[in-house]
Amino acid sequence: MNWEQVGAIAHVVEAFGLVPTLIFLAVELREQNKANHRASLDLLSTQWAEIVRTMNESPDFASIYLQGLQDLESLDPVARMRFGAYLLRVFRYWDGIYFHYTDGALPAQHWKSIQRQMQDVVAYPGVQAWWGSRRHWYTDEFNAFVASIIQEAPKAEAYSAYEASGAQTTAGAT
């Protein structure tokens, strides 16, 4: 056996030693990606819970919300400010989720459920009026996405069981 043959054998042995290392790295990378996806979903769930808490902790905000959905301008200035601040939080949340989805960190099935939620809320004229005055605060990509939702929006009836048209804006109203 000459030195060239010994060198060739050494390269083959070296290559076989590399295969388990590559398999190990692939498995580790897949597990890390799963952990990152779970962490993203946990964060998004926590953020949504904080947004929903606004409705639960303020006795009059649900009334403001229901009225604002129908007609932003019908709210008094303070109620309009509160409704707008709430929508700002909701749209920032959706913007973040949209980024997670387009970046590949959010699985499609979770994105689809958020997209259906957006369609229900954005269908309301009060939300569209607010969005029309604030869309410049968001990226062009997110703007285009919201525009497509508005264009395809179903009938505004997600809150119809709550008689949104009869909502009151007075403090303490329910």
N, C-alpha and C positions, 0 to 999 in steps of 0.2 A: 504494500500500500504506500503510495507516495503522499507528499504533503498536500497536494491539490485535492486528493480524495479525502484526506483527513479534514481539510477545511470545508469541503462540501458536506460531509457528515456533521460537522460542528454546526453549520448553518441550518441543516434540517432539524437537528436537536433543538437548536435555539428557536426556530420557528414554532415547533410543537410546544415549547415552553411558553411562548407568547400567546397561544390560543386560550389557555385557561385565564390568563390575565385579562384578555380582551372580553371574555365572557363575564368575568367578575365585574369589570368596569361597566358593561352594558346593563347588568342586573342592578348595580348600585345606582346608575343614572336613572333607570326606570323607577326605582323606589323613591329616589329624590324627587322626581317629577310628580309622583303620586302625592307625596307629602306636601309639595308646593301647591298642588291643586286643592288638597284638603284645607290647607292654611288659608288660601284665597277664599274658599267657600265659607269657612268659619268667620273670617273678617267681614265678608259681605253680609252674612246672616246677622252678625252683631250690629253692623251699621243699619240694616233695615229695622231691627228691633228698636234702635234708638229713634228712628224716624217715626215709627208707629207709636212710640210712647207719647209723642206730642199730642196725638189724637186722644189718647187715654188719660193723660194727666191734666188736660185743660178742659174744664166743663163747658166752655163756650166755643172751643175751637172746632169741634165737629160741625157745629151749626155754621160757622164761618166757612169752613171747607165746603160743605154741601151747597151753600149759596154761591160761593166763589166759582165752583165748578160750572154753574149755569151762567153766571154773568159777573165778571170781574168788576165792572164799573158800578154794579149795584151795591157793592160793599162800601162802608164808610172808610175814610182814609186809613185809620188804624187797623181795621179788619183787613183791608186790601194789603197793607204792609205785612201783616201776619201771614196771610194766605200766600203772598209772594215769597216770603222768607221760607215758608214750608216747601213751596214748589222748588225754590233754589236748592234746598237740601235734597229733595227727591231727584231732581234732574242731575245734580252733582253725583249722587249715588248711581243713577243710571249711566251717566257718562263714564264713571269708573268701571262699572260692569262691562260697558261696551268696550272699553280699552282692554280689560281682562279677556274678553271673548276674542277680539281681533288679534290679540297677542298670543292666543292659544292657551291661556292659563285657565279659562273657564270652559268646561265641557258644553257641547252644543245643546244637550237636553236641559241644562240649567238656564242657558241663554234663552231658549225658546219660552220657558215659563216667564222669565222677566219681560221678554218681548210682548207676550200676551197681556201682562200687567200694564205695560206702557201703552199698548193699544187701547185698553179700557179707559185709562185716565186721560190720555191725550185726545180722546174723542170729544171731550167736553169743550164747549166754546170758551169758558172762562180760562181754562188751561191754555188753549190755543192763543187767546188774547195775551196772557202773561208771557208765553213763549215768544210771541211776535215782538215783544219789547225787550227781551233778554237774550235772544238766541246769539247775539254777537259776543256773549260771554263764553261761548263754547267753541270747540274746534270745528273746522269746516266739515270734517268727516262725520262728527256727531250731528251737526246741523243737517247734513244731507240725510242721515239716517232718520232723524226725527221728522224731517219734511216728508219722507216716504211713508212714515207711519201716519202722519196727518192726512196725506193724500188717500191712503187706503183705510183710514179709520172706520171702524164699524159704527153703528148707531150708538150714541151716548146713552147707555142704559145700565152701566155697571152698578150705579148707585140708585137705580130707580126704586128699589124697595124701601129706600129711606126718605122718599118724598122730598128730594133735593129742592124742588121749586118752592116749597113752603118753609124753607129753613129761615131762622132768625139770626141776626148778628148781635143782639144785645148780650151783655155780659150775663153769664149764668144760664143762658138759654140752652136747651138741650135738643 
